[in-house]
Amino acid sequence: MLGYRWEWRHTLASTVALVALATTGRAHVDPAAEVLPSWSDGPTRSAIVAFVTAATQQDGQGYIPPEARVAVFDMDGTLMTERPLPGAVLPVVADVKAAVAKHPDLGEQPAVAALLRGDVHAVLAQGETGLAQVVAAAIDGRDADQVAADMAREERSLPNARYHVPYSRLAYRPMLELLRYLETNGFQTWICSGSPLAYTRGMSKEVFGIPPERVMGSALQTHVEERDGKLVLAYTGKVEHVTDREGKPPVIHLAVGRRPVFVGGNVGGVGDVAMMRYAMDRGGPSFALLINHDDAGREFAYAEKGGESLAAAARYHFHLVSMKNDWQTVFDPSIKLPGPPQGPADIANVAP
């Protein structure tokens, strides 16, 4: 895994602390600080630890059987940064022009047209649907296996325009700690992302410790072809399903077969509210975590103009994470933080 690596001493230290508490009546180490060391002491971290602790106590009201301990997270903006452009765009920018030259109709899609004219604001405004359109156009006609290999290589080499390191190094350190904490307590972690599967699966295991078979994402249409005497899956340039907003719960149902009990999303596009409500309405203990991008110095500051996600958090009792106040660090400490961004990066600065 690039960047932060979970250290088992965190789990061991918390166990020792609990034993000390039971035997001497006092603890020398705060268990929450040990298992979630990049989180600030406060109500959010305390709520996470209380929920997980209750979920594993068989005789308690908050107990959740092991088979039901499913945790689902959005990826872009929740587990890793998604600005100044979603990471899935970088590996395909150079391919879009070539694809449109071959099939001009692809350039009529709003996000593709915006990308070609260098309008970052318009690309972002298209949300996950636009992202899927861009990637689908770029890989039109290509072998799915080769695309997966190319995507996995390029997403580890092309730098984010602000941090000057690949997106695969820009996972949020506190969220990596949370994933490991949940897994240590018997939760099965999944990703449900609006980014195309061709991108998300290429980094899920190495960056987040989540195997590709537990990744859900937007599906780009393929068909079977015979090439050089072998059957291959080839992309058609069309989007089959966008895993965003109300499109997330059906995908979770198909892939997992049950509602998650723990779910994480972020503000910025209202894309995760339906998924979070789906978990909260399961009829048993549940926990929804909403990441608020309010730290322009270390990351970015953005939200929907109408504040829809923040309003949903208040209405449906999501736990709101302030990046600025709840996280002691955002990325791996080796990553140098630049000054606050002045605005979305010019595509010319990120395109090969």
N, C-alpha and C positions, 0 to 999 in steps of 0.2 A: 504494500500500500504506500502510495506516495504521501509525503508530508507526515502528519501525525500518525503514530502507531500506538495502539492500545497496549498498555503495560499491565500485566496481571498483578503487579504489586498493588494496583489500586483496589482490586477486589480483595486481595489478601489483607491489605491494611484495614479495609472496612470491616472484615470479619474479625480481625484481632481487636478492633475498637469495640465491636459489639460484645465480644467475650469479656473485655475489660469492664464494660458497663454492667454486665450481668453479675460479675464476680466481685467488683469493688464498689459498685454504685456510682461510678463516674467514668467518663470516657476521656481519654487523652487526645483522641483525634476525632474530628467531625466526619462521620462516614460519608455524608453527602459531598463534602469537599474533596474526599479521596476519590469517589467514583465519578464525580463531575467537576474536576478541578478547574476547568476553564469557565465555569458558571459562577456568577457572583452569588453570595449568600443573600437570599431573599425569598419572597413568596413563590416565585415560579419554580426555582430549584426545589424548594421544600415540597411543593405540590407534586412534582414529578416523583420524588423519592417516596412520598406518602402513598401515592397511587401504586407504584411498583411494589412497595413493601406489602400493602394490603392485598395485592393481586396474588401474592405467593403464600399468604397465611391461610391455610386450608379451613380453619374454623371461623374465619372472619367474614364479615358481610361483604367486603370488597374482593373476596377470593375469585379468581378466574382460573378455570381448569387449564392445564398446559396446552391442550389442543386448541383452545380458543384464544390463546395469547398471540394474536396477529397484530403486528404494527406496520402501518403503511405510510410512506412518506413521499411527498412530491420531491423532485430533485432540484430543478433550476430555481434558485432563490430560496430554497428550503435547506438543502444539503450542501449546496455550493452556489457561488455567485452566478448571476445571469446577466450582468451588465458589464460593459456598455452594449454588448450584443449577446444573445443566447449562444452558448458554446457550440451548438450544433451547426451554426451558420459558417464558422470559420473554415472547416475542412472542405466546404463545397463552393465557396465564393468563386474560386477560379473556374469551376466547372459550369456555372450557370450560363455565362455568355455562350459557351460552346454548345450547350444543350439547346438554348433558345435559337441559336443560328441554325441548328438542324431541324428544330420543331418550333417555328415562330409562335404557334398558338400557346405554348407554355408561358411566353412573355406577357400574355394578356391577364394572367393572374395578378391580383393587386400587390401581393408581397414581392413577387418576382419583379414586377415592373418597378417597384420602389427600390429594390436592391440594385437594379441596373442603373437607375439614375442617381444612386448614392444618397437616398433619403432615409436616414436611419430612423427618424421619428416615425415615418410612415411604416417602416418595417416593424418596429416595436408595436405600433398601433394595431397591427393585424393579429397580434397575439400568437397563440399556439397554432391556430389554423394557418396563419401566414408562414410560420416556421416550417410547418409540414409541407406547404406548397413549394417553398424554396428548395428544401432538401429533395423533394420528389422530382422537381425539374432538373436538378443537378445530376441525379443518378439515373435518369431516364435511360432504359435499355441496358443497364449494366448488370452484371452477374452479382447476385446478392452475397455470395461468399466473398467475392473480391472486394465488394463495397465494405463489408464488415472488416476485412483485413486492412484496407486503406484507411477507413475511419479510425480504427483503433490506433494505427500508427500516427496519423496526423493530429489527433486530439491530444497526443502526448508531446507534440513538437511545436504547434502553432501557438504563439503567445497571446494572452489577453492584452488588449491595447492599453489598459491602465496599469496593470501589475507586472507586465512583461515576463510572465511565466505562463505555461500552459494551464488551461482550465482544470486539467487533471490534478493540479497542485493547489487548487483554490477551493477545496472542500472546507466547510466551516468546522473548525476544531471542536467547538462545543457539541455540534451535532454528531461528529464521529464518536465522541465520548458517550453520547446518549445512545447511539446504536449499540455500542459494546455493552453498556449497562443493561439495556433491555435484553440483549441476547444472553448475558450472564444469568439473567433471571427467568430464562425459559421462553422469551418472546421470539417469534419468528419475524424477521424484518423483511419488508418488501419495498420496492420503489414503484410509484405510479406517476409517470411523468408525461407531460405534453410533448416532450421531445421525441423524435422518431426513434423506434427501437434500434435502428441501425447505429445510432449514436450512443444511446444510453447503455446498451448491453456491452459495448466495447470497453467501458471503464468501470462498470458497477462492482466487479469483484476486486479489482486492484485498488480502487479509490475508496469504496465504501464497505468492502467486505461482504457484499451481497451478491450471490451467484446470479448469472444472467437469466436462469429459469425463474427467478423471483423478481423479474423486472417487467413492468407493464408500461406501454408507451404508445404513441400514435403509430398507426399501421399504414405503411405505404404499399400500394397494390403491386402484386407480383403475378407472373404467370410462368408456366413450365415451358421451357424450350429445350431442344436438343442442339448442343454446340460441340463440335469436334467429337461426336459420338457419345457424348455424356449429357444426361439431363441436368439442367440448371434452373434455378429460379431467377428470373430477370424482372427488374423493376419496369413499370409501365409509364411512370411519370405522373401517376394519379394518386390521390390520397384516399385510402380506404376508410380510416376512422381516426378522428382527432380525440385524443384522451385528455379532455379539458372540460371544466365546468360540469354540466350534467352528464357529460360523457364518461366521467371517471367511475361513478358507482357501478354501472353495468359491466365495465371492464374488470373491476375488482370482483364482482360476483362471478364472472366467467372464470377468472384466473384462480381465485382463492376459494370460492364456494361458501364464504361466510363473511359477515361484517367484521371489519377490524375493531379492536378494542382501544387501540392507540393510533392516532393519526397526526401527521404534521404537514402544514402547508405554509404559505406566505402571502402577504399583501402584494398588490401590484396589478392584478388582472382578474380578480374574483374567481380565479380558476380552481381554487381548492375548497371553496365554501360548501359545495354540494357533497364532496367527499367527506368533509369533516362532519357535516350534519348526518350523513349516512352512518358514521360511526357512533355519534352521540345518541342517535335514535334506536340503538340496538336492543334496548330493554334490559340493560345490565350495566355494570361498571364500565366506564369509558373515559377517554382522555383525548382532548383535541388541543394541539399546540399550534399557534399562529405566529410566524416570525414577522416582526415589524421592522422594515428597513428604515431606520431612523438614525443611522450613523454615517453621515457624509464624510467624516474624516477617515475612518478605517474601511468603509465599504461604500454604500450609496444611500441616499435618502429619497424614497419615492413611495407612492401609494396611488390608489385610484383617485381621480379628481373628486368623485362623490363620496369617497371614504367607505365604500360598500363593505369591504372585508372587515374593517375596524368596527363598523356598525353591527355586522354579523357576529363578531366576537363578543360584543356586549350583549346582544340579544340571545345568543345560543350558548353563552357561557364557555367560550373557548378560552384557553389560557394564552395570554398575549406575552410574547417575548420581545422585549426591547433590546435590540442589538447593542445599543449604546450603554444601557444600564445593566442588563442581565448577563452580558458576556465580557469576561475579563480580557479575552483575546478572541480574534475572529478567525485568523488563519494561522498556519504554522509560523512560529516566531522567526524563522529564517527568511520569510518573505518580507521584503522592504515595502513599507506602505508609502505611496506617493501622497502628494497634496490633494485636497478635495477636488473632485472633478468639476470642470466648468460646464459640462454638458455632454450629451452622447458623442462618442468618438465618430469621427468621419470615417466612412467605410473605406475611403482611400488609404487610411492609415492602418487598416487591418487586413486588407486584401493582399494576397500574394502578388 
